[in-house]
């Protein structure tokens, strides 16, 4: 079964198969609960439950091993639970806060995204990395991590091994960013808004942005989330653009049937981002009672911790060794480029 077929089959489990996701949901819930417990301890408590959930999940997967029967629930958590948490996160923002990103912030996001994609594909050619794998790493780094890798493969048509490598690669370097960024705002003299924009415009996964940005306080977290979701909205046009390039390559190669099939693939639409926007609008028009928010906020954090736990439980360091060092070097180069270039633009704009 191809990676895309597996993706589609895991998206919406049938009603009779809901029991199949239960082990994974229980496992991610336990890891999240453990993270909340560790957060209450001295020293360790300086890390957010989101980061602790990632650490515990990664340690469990790579040292003990994630049970096979839990994988369906982990995939469900990475998709549905994460998206639900992001939608609920919208209830912690208002339209006035969203407007703070402004035209300069959107300009930074767009320029960084397309520059990173172009740089990564160019560097892939120089390093001798196969074009399809380079495009997957470029999409995952510049847009939104594993989700962008899988979405891009609807038009790229890379092998299962390439998809797995790209997902592992962007997850690893995104995790490095998630831990490193919170150490830097003081050193770089970044205010909460600048740090949030930097995190949102350069860290790979939505959950990683949330974890890193909120580590610097709620203002950075909220601004980083909005910036990241603005970046996620670019997924559809990027995939459509790659589809047009695939069609052009097919015509240039004589119109091979397989390539023509990929060129007609539909670009996925990140509907959960619209749900997030709807919650922001609702929170801007209606005053949510303090009692309700006192429940919504910790529930949202717990769901996000489950998603980070699932990400840790799905991160296998061995996958980065299967295809050699060159693609890993490409992923590292792309990470360093997006981190440094976005920081430069943020410093100029804000």
N, C-alpha and C positions, 0 to 999 in steps of 0.2 A: 504494500500500500504506500502511495506517495505521501510526502509531508503534507501536501495540500488536502489530500483525502482524509488524512488523520485529523487535520485541523477542523475540517467541516464536520466530521463525525463526532468530535468532542465538543463542539460548540453548544449544542442543545441536546442533552441526553433525553431519551424518551421517558415518559412517566414511569413505565415499568422498570427503567434502568436507573432510577434515582438512588436506589440502594447501592449502585456501583460507585457513586461519588461520595458516599458516606464516610468510608475509611479516610479518604484524603481530607475531607472537611474536618473530621475529628482530629487528624494529625496536625493540620495547620492551626486549628483552634487551640490545641494543647501547646503548640510552640508559641503562639501569640500569648496565651495565658502565662506561660513560663517567662516570656519576655516582660510582661507586666510585673510579675513577681520580682524578677531581677532588677527591674527599674527602681524598686523600693530599697535596694541595698546601697550601702555607702560606696563611693567611688564608681561602681558599675552604674549606679543610678544617674550618673551624669550623661549617659547615653540614652537616647529616646527609645521607647518600646519598639519603634519601627526598625531601628538599626539593630537592636538586640534580637529581634525576631529573625532578621536576615542572618546574623551570625550563628544563632542556634540552628537555623535551618540548614545553612551551608555545612556546619560542623556535623550535623546528623547525617546528611546525605553522603558526604565524602569520607566520613570515618566509620559510620555504622551501615549506611545504605538505606535508601527509601524503599519500602515494600512496593512491589509491583501493583498490588491491589489498591494502593493509595494514589496512583498516578492520575487516574481519571478525575478524582476529587481535587487534586493539586492543579490540574489544567483548568478545571471549573473555577477554582479560586482565583487563578491568575487572570481569568477572563471576566467572569460574571461578578464575583465578589469585589474585585478591584474596581470595576466600572461602577458598581453600586456605591462603593465607598466614595469614589470621585464625585458622583452625582450628589450624594449627601453632603460632601464637602462644600458644595455650592451654597448651602444654608449658612455657612460661616462667612460669606462674602456679600457685598452689595454692589450695585451698579457703579456707585461712586468710586469704590475701590478698583473695580475693573477698569474704569476710565483712566486710572492713574498710570496704566501701562502706556497709554498715549501713542501717538504716531511715531515718536522716536523709538519707543520700545518695540513696536511692531516692526519697524524698519530694521532694528538690530536682529530680531528673530529671523526675518526673511533673508537678510544678507548672510547671516551665519549659516543658516540651513543650506542654502544653495552653494555657498563657497565651500562648505565642508564636503558636500556631495561631490562637487567637481574635483576638489583636492584629493579625496579618497580614491576616486576612480583613476585619476592621473597617477597617483602614487602606486596603485595596484598594478598598472601597466609597467611602471619602472621597476617594481619588485618582482615582476613575473607571476603575479597572482592571477588566476583564471578570471576572466571578465565577470562572469555571473556571480562568483563568490565575492569579488570586489564590490559589485553593485549592492549585494545584500549587506555587507559590512557598512558601506556608505549610507544606505537607507537607515539601518539600525542606529548608527551613530548620529546622523544628522536630524532624524525625525523623532522616533519614539521606541527605540530598542527592539525587543523581540517581536512586538506587534507589527512594526514596520518591515522587519525581515520577512515575516510570513506573508504580509500583504504584497510586498514587492515581488515575491516569488510567484505571484499569480501571473505576472507578465514576464518575469525573468526566466522561469522554468529551470532552475538549478536542481542539482541532485539532492536527495535527502541528506547526504553527508555534508554538503555545502550549507544547507539550511541549519543543520545541527551545529556546525562549526560557527557560523555567523551568530546564531543565538547565544551560544556559550561565550563567544568573544565579546559581544556588546554587553552581555550581562556582567562579565568579569570587570571590564573597564568602567562600566557604569557604576558598579559597586565600589570600585576604587574611588571614583569621584564622589560617591555618596559619603564615604568616610573621610576623604581628604578635604572637601570643600568647607565643612563647618570649622575646620582649624584655621582658615585663612582670612575671614573678613577683617579681623583686627590687624593682621599683618599687612593686608592690602588696603586698609583704610576704606573699606566699603560700608556704606550705610545700609540699613535693612532693605531698602528698595533696590539699591544697586546689586546687593548680594542675591536678592530674590530673582532679579532679571538675569544675572549671570548664571545662576543655577538652572532657571527655567529654560534658558536659551542654549544650554550646553550639555547638561546631564542627560543620559540616554533614556531611561524609563521614567514614566510618570511617578511611580511609587518611589523611585530613587530620588527624584526631585523633591517630593513631599518630605521624605525622611531627612534629606540634607538641609532643605530650606527651613523647615520648622525647627531644626536643631539650633538655628540662629534666632529663634523667636517667632511669634505668630505673625508679625508684620512681614518678615522675610518669607515665611511659609505661604501666606496668602498670595503675596505678589508673585512668588515663584510658581505656584500652582496655576495662576492665571496665565503667566507667560508660557508655561509648558503646554497648557491646553491650546493656546493660540498657535503654538508650534505643531501640535498634533493635528490641527485643522488643515495643515498643509499636506497631510498624507495623501489625500485623494488626488490633488493636482499633480503631485510628484509621480504617483503610480500611473496616472493617465499619461503623463509625459513620457515615462519609460515605455508604456505601451505603444506610443507613437514611434519611439525609437526602434522598438522591436519590429514593428511593421515595416519601417524603412529598411532595417537590416534584412528582413525577409525578402523584400522586393529586390534589394541589391544582390542577394544570394540566389536569385532565380525563383523566389516565391515558394520556399519549402513549406509543405502543408503544416508541419508541426509548429513552425514559427508563426505562421498565420493564425493558428489556433490561439497561441499565447497573446498575439497582438489584439485579439478581440476580448480579452478578459476584462471584466468590470472592476473598476477601482472600488475598494471597500470604503464605506462612509463611517467615520467614527461617531455613531449615534449617541454614545454616552456623553460626549462633549456637549451635545445639544441639551442633554438632560442636566448637565452641570449648569449650563447657561440658564435653563428654565428655573432651576432652584435659586440662582443668583437673582433673577428677575423677581421671583416670588418673595425672596427675603428683602428685596428693595421696596416692594409694594405693600407687603403685609408684615406687621411686627410679630415675629415668632415669640411666644411666651418664654420667659426665662426658664420656667420649669421644663419646658419641652427641650430647650437648648441644652440644659444640664444633662439630659439623657442622650440627645443626638450627638453631641460632641464626643463623649467617651465611646459610644457605639461606633461612630465613624473611625476613631483612632484604632479601635480593636479590629474592625474590618480591614483597615489598611495594614495593620500588623499581620493579619492572616495572609494578606496578599504578599507582603514581604517575606513571610515564612515560606509561602509556596515558591517564591522566586529562589530563596536559598535552597529549598528542597529539590529544585530542578536544575541547580547549577552544578555541573560535573566538570571539574578541572581536567579530567583525562581527555575530554573532547578537543581541548586546545592542542594536544600533542599528536593527534591522529594524522593531521595534514602538514606537519612540520611547522617551522617557525615563521615563514614568510607571511602567511595570513595573520598570524598573531602580531607580527611587527606592523602590519598594515593597520590592524585594529588599534594598536598603541599609538601609531602616528596620527590616525584620525582623531583619537581621543585628545592627544596633546594639541592638535591643531584647533579643534573646536573649543577646548578650554582656554587656550591663549588668545585666539582671535576674538572670541566672544568677550573675554575680559577686556581686551583692547577697545572694542567698540563701546562697551558699557562705560569704561572710563572716559571715553570721548563724548558720549551722548549725555550721560547723567552728571 
